[in-house]
């Protein structure tokens, strides 16, 4: 297990309500980007604000998927994707539904943090 992974008990994924509706009853979370690019973009709690601002500005209603990092540890690689920022977690496999701890509105998640 990577040193970075050991520091994080939870990883996060920002997604729109439509994407969640498509997979909410499924056994696995395997968005189109997994098939297209080979991995699922995730982030830590510390990276969540940056990801929301950089990739989802003006997107409207967004959700935060909270994921048990230990449940997907074997599929996660920490990779630099933004110059000057710590590595981001990328999951190289589908995420089992049992690893999804919660789904929260991004606005509520930000207020709680």
N, C-alpha and C positions, 0 to 999 in steps of 0.2 A: 504494500500500500504506500502511495506517495506521502511524503511528509506533509504536504499541503492538505491532503485529504484527512489526515488524522486530526487536524485542527478544526475541521468542520463536521458537525453532526447533521447539518441540514444544508441542502443545496436548493436552488430556486430556478424556476422557469417562468417567464412572463408570457402570457398568451391571451388571445381574445376569447370572448364568450363562445363564438362560433366554433373555434378549434376545440374548446373544452366539450361542447355539446356533442361533437362528432366522436369523441373518445371516452366520454364519461362512463359509459356502461361497459367499456371494453376491458379485457383482461390485461392489455398492454397499452402503454402510451408510446406510439411510434408515429410521430408527425412526418409529413412529407419530406422535411429537410433531412431526416435520417436516410431515406432512400436516395435522395438527390445528392447529398453531400457526405453521407457516411457517418454523421454524428448529430447529436442533439445539443444545441447551445444551452448551457446552464450558467449559473453564477452563484456567488456567495451573497450573504446578506449585505456585506460591505460593498459589493459591486452592483447591487440591484438598482440604486439610484442612477448610476452612470448608464447602465443598460437601458433603463426606462427613458432617460433623456436622449440618448444617442440613437436608439433604434425604434422607439415607440412614441416620440413626441407628436402630439396632436392625434393620436390613434383613437381617442375616445375611451370607452370603458375597457379596462384591462384587469386581468386576474393574475394572481401569483400562485403558482403551484409549489408547495413545500414538499421536498423529497427527502426521505431518509437516506443520507449519504452512505451509510454502511451497507444498505441493501443493494446498492448499485456500484460499490467500490471496484469490483473487478472490471467494469466497463468504462470507468472514468479515467481520462488522461487530462493532465493539467498542461495547458498550452498557451504560449504567448500569442495574443491576437490583437492587442492594442499596445503600441509602443509606449513604454514608460509606465505601464500598469502591470500589476501582478498577473500571473497566468490565470486563465479562465478554465473552469471545468467543462470538458466536452464528454458526453456519454456516447460511447460507440456501440450501442445496442438499445433495444426497446426498454422502456422503464416499466417494470411490473406495477400493476394497479396497487398492489399491497405496499409498495414503497412510497406511494403518494400519501403524505400525512394530512394535508389540507389544501383547500382551494379558497383563497381569500381575495376580495376586491383589492386592487393595488392601493387605492386611496385609504382603505381601512388598515392595510398592512403598514403603510407609511406612517399613519397616525399612531399605531401601536409601537413602532420602532423608535 
